[in-house]
């Protein structure tokens, strides 16, 4: 998912610029778009983040068969539709060398935690939404559980076996990384690009998919001539067509650099003099010499606003100009270093963070945190009335927009920061004043460890399969800054690059299923393993609540609510699973295997 709202931010800022286009739109103006047409028609590799199409294709089949009676037959149709759409993408892009088809495999535990939240929330929400439909006499369609699109399920095993048959019919080079190969699909694709670059192979790529994560990962490769591909209605909700559109990563980079120049220009009077260089020279430096460094820092700044691995910081919100504020502060900091140093440093074996610049950014943001939260507290949320008069639509509009009473004992920004911070930590962490400082320092350190983990994940590789952020809520920027300031005065100052991680190894698919699936979805795991979930005397029974609560404090949309779940215990899950492993059938053991990437040269 990445930073929520990032693409919307870019779209609103530059909707008149041609960074999104279709083949038809550029062919309408061949004289203007001659170079672009040549590039689009000579793409070397089509890279497919397959989960981005598996979900919608399955739901299209479900919509066409709302009264299905045979789930096996339904899923066979879904699998065939997935393959048909992959063929559509191949025919549209017409890659000259080959394709790379990547399906999500077992994820790092940091991602598994987020998947667990999503799946529990989805089951809980469906019960609520079905009740509302029933109340208003709306039809309730038959249910197909898209949690089946998780490594280790029977559905994914059947899809995998069907792809192995399909791929042999392709008359081009095919790399296929299945659900049996660990890692998220998008990271598999980016590793393929990085491997090519490290071997001095500079190809052109079109990548299907448009999660914000995917945009950042594409930007992070610093690879030229790269495009994203997605349906028009996925880029712009006002567009009802499913025409395939390209998104130029090169043009997107130019637009981001243009944003930086605009900020530098508007802040020029306040900026520290830059060795007598005038603003034009500043633009030249940013535009030519430092583009990749600035883009790397831009990615870093974006994932401070939100990512799939850490709870987002309360005072930073892309929907309330959080990104613009961060970029302004960033430009100010760069000016103090004459635009010669950057936060992300990639000229070493491993990516590192420039502590001085990062700490200064935290200090800037911490100094404004209290005022930001106070402003958000006093700003009245605008009530947008439902456009429909249908009682069902009106009620769903109210729920979607959280237009209902939310009990908020914290009231961030309502009084002095010491008071609402105290309430925050008491409510979310159940700690009192006496133990507050020690606990918060531990929380801050783990959050900083998380930022470093995410930095490696975006710019290099997964540095640890085992690490995950063990809390549901973040510290405040002010507390992070206080921790860094205290450390700077000690004999052993804190250094972001000193964190050590245990690399570990990917979990097996069935371990992941036991971690992410709610009890209502246990039919997706082997029969013998269901005893772990449903036996009230099971050691793991605490991990599978049938009912959950959600935290709506400070949330402006229903989907943003935080599910409140029992803590993960990875080692206990592995231990309990091991006792049942011998009972698995041969077919089930095959579903649980880990495999390497398949390469076909047809």
Secondary structure, DSSP 8 states (H G I E B T S, - for coil): --STTHHHHHHHHSTTSTTEE-HHHHHTTTTTTHHHHHHHTT-SEEEEETHHHHHHHHHHHHHHTTT-S-HHHHHHHHHHHHHHHHHHHHHHH--SSEEEEE---S--HHHHHHHHHHHHHHHHHHHHHHHHHHHTT--------GGGSSTTSHHHHHHHHHHHHHHTT-SSEEEEE-TTS-S-HHHHHHHHHHHHHHTT----EEEE---HHHHHHHHHTT-SSEEEEEEHHHH-TT-----EEEEEHHHHHHHHHHHHHHHHHHTTTTS---TT--HHHHHHIIIIISHHHHHHHHHHHHHHH--SSS---TT--GGGTHHHHHHHHHHHHHHHTTT---SEE-SSSS-EE-HHHHHHHHHHHHHHHHHHHHHHHHS-------S---HHHHHHHHHHTT-S----SS-TTSS-HHHHHHHHHHHHH---HHHHHHHHHHHHHHHHHHHHHHHHHHHT--S-SS-----SS---HHHHHHHHHHHHTSSS---GGG----------HHHHHHHH--GGGGGGS-GGGHHHHH-TTSTTGGG--SS-EEE-TT-SSGGG-EEE-----HHHHHHHHHHHGGG--HHHHHHT-----EEEE-
